[in-house]
């Protein structure tokens, strides 16, 4: 979504879903995984909205929806692409919106070659590296536009050609979705979009956790732009985050490649000086607010290093580490296994259960010298060395594992105060209810104390490499319990004036940040959360006492704005598209933008303004440049930059698939990240020798009764009683085909592992006919793990997964894999290893299997 619109967060607030005329939930089981937010879907339905759930499984979301459409896991781009084709072919797109607010009229370089013309590869692909040079994806050098949209190199015409083969018949062949269901979806979204009506899309990790995950979301973005649903009440794309601060953990990131506020980490060889960084990251000449990156970045450096960050030392730019390559969680895991990492911190994570390829995770931790686990309970990642599956199989022996595990008890959410940022970009303040028991600590206390002790150890050091730690601003006030003041941290994140008449006062908006060191701020998109010296996240004004937008309930980034890109809720002249969907508009008498929300636009920029683009930054935005975070002010149907695997979403099969790609010879995403290792084998794909050994598709999901890897639920007797055993969902047809009994045991085997589960025979799993063949899908909840401390334990579904990653965000493919299923319990001990190896041998699985970036041809 960041590439399409300019920001990666959910584009609206949850309550706004009640304003939708149609809601499509795909890649999410919202009723069970986001039940509090789902109330607004129910409200929309009560008001007459159509609710459609597209998912491999029939769930509680499906039960409430007007229509459930079963789909093959991993085939969503075909369905969404066919909807794009339907809209374009039948002239159902919102013309005035698309021409004004998207890059549909832009001409693309004459050197561009589409995947439709090169059998699944875009121009610029290097097969030796698996990477694209995106130079040919750029706009025409002259910046030409054709608002008639007739020129063959316009984005609009390229889009039409690209999706021409995405037809209802292709949907039937690739997705298993029949013509009737496709027509229902197409009619629902087109009849409920346009001037008077809006459709909302919602997704979760069912879309993201694929080797093509970022492009799934891109396809929905294109669809919503063509229908004119962005920036408008009841429209948008709701990116559902599953936990209290998942959004916050990317805003102020736990991600290796980002700094707070989605500023990129510097890289070796690219950003060797502050000038290199600022020049390469965002140009001062581009339109929009990213042109002010220098102010955001230097304010961040001043926030971290205060008086030690000066103009003379480039504001301590060299204190920042540089990226030398990908250092995500899975690359780190493999480096651990290869003895390249000595120590590891686990905080709120249980990779022994909750991460892909659990066996590799546990084996990797067994290679560490030390491991710190901070959690509420003695999770499997803390005890793997004595009671993990590899101990039972004999692969690992406790006496041979040198890893020293330090378990540090953590405070729960009721035992600490602080802010969290939930799914709609909303910061809310949580007050401490009780003191944590014993030695339990909050994350804030732990890291503050860790930093204090490290700095004490380094005191007096003259080694230059220690200066970044010693010069940190690390002076937070503490209470009588030694707990740092969370509000002081929030104020630091918000930012302050450092000089002048307002020195020491909080900033009110990121527009007040400066690149001369006169301001600081730990996360520019959060600036305003402490405006006027008030903790805005702590507001709880009742809904009946304010407008439906509820601007005084918490604080949403950026600028307490609830619907992003809301300039697009008005037409190019600044008038609401309709009275029914009125939201933000231009007030001619006042000479400013006004309405129900904080305008996502320069407030005094008139609709007919056409400033000189050479001004750069916000000053260059024209009055109809509604997408203020894009360098051209337009939403991107075609992405000339920002994604590494193509400017338009195109269908590739998952890493493991029993189905051949019906669109191209190229089977998988050619830019996906593969890891050919003996401990990471893949199943042969459709048509390859041995593909019949793992004939079924499995997909993982979560339950309402358990929480992720189980650390907060499998230790609680009442929740454990509700869902006591690991199980698998299979259709009656698959049960008959494989001799599975309801309530009995089944063994599920992939090229990485074999697990056992209780069998739930249910019609919620629908066999799909794909290209004339029946494809069965198996549903696996992922909450159980093997250990001796929890109330309930069981085999982990994530043990079955391999490691192949989306090349844009490096997320694992958790939602589609290949397996076999057999009746009965799995073998034990060494027999389990022989069982897995026998399947690998029959399939002919080697490190090369499915790891060629380009699919080999028979005549190669």
Secondary structure, 3 states (H helix, E strand, C coil): CHHHHCCCCCCCCHHHHHHCCEEEEECCCHHHHCHHHHHHHHHHHHCCCEEEEECCECCHHHHHCCEEECCCCCCHHHHHHHHHHHHHHCCCCCHHHHHHHECCCEEECCCCCCCCCCCCCCCCEECCCCEECHHHHCECCCCCECCCCCCCCEHHHHHHHHCCCCCHHHHHHHHCCCHHHHHHHHHHHHHCCCCCCCEEEEECHHHHCCCCHHHHHHHHHHHHHHCCCCCCCCCCEEECCCCCCHHHHHHCCCCCCEECCCEECCECCCCCCHHHHHHHHCCCCCECHHHHHHHHHHHHHHHHHHHHCCHHHHHHHHHCCCECCCCCHHHHHHHHHCCCCCEEEEECCCHHHHCCCHHHHHHHHCCCCEEEEEECCCCHHHHHHHHCHHHHHCCCCHHHCCCEEEEEEECCHHHCCEEEECCCCEEEEECCCCCCCCCCECHHHHHHHHHHHHHHHHCCCCCHHHHHHHCCCCCCCECCCCCECHHHHHHHHHCEECCCCCCCCECCCHHHCCCCCCEECCCHHHCCCCHHHCCHHHCECCHHHCCCCCCCECEECCCCCCCCCHHHHECCCCCECCCCCCCEEEECCCCEEEECCCCCCCCCCCCCCCCCHHHCEHHHCCCCCCCCCCCCCCECCCCCCCCCCCCCCCCCECCCCCCCCCCCCCCECCCCECCCCCCCCCCCCCCCCCHHHHCEEEEEECCCCCCCCCCCCCCCHHHHHHCCCCEEEECHHHHHHHCCCCCCEEEEECCCCEEEEEEEECCCECCEEECCEEECEEEEECCCCCCCCCCCCCCCHHHHCCCCECCCCCCECCCCEEEEEEECCCCCCHHHHHHHHHHHHHHCCCCCCCCCCCCCCCCC
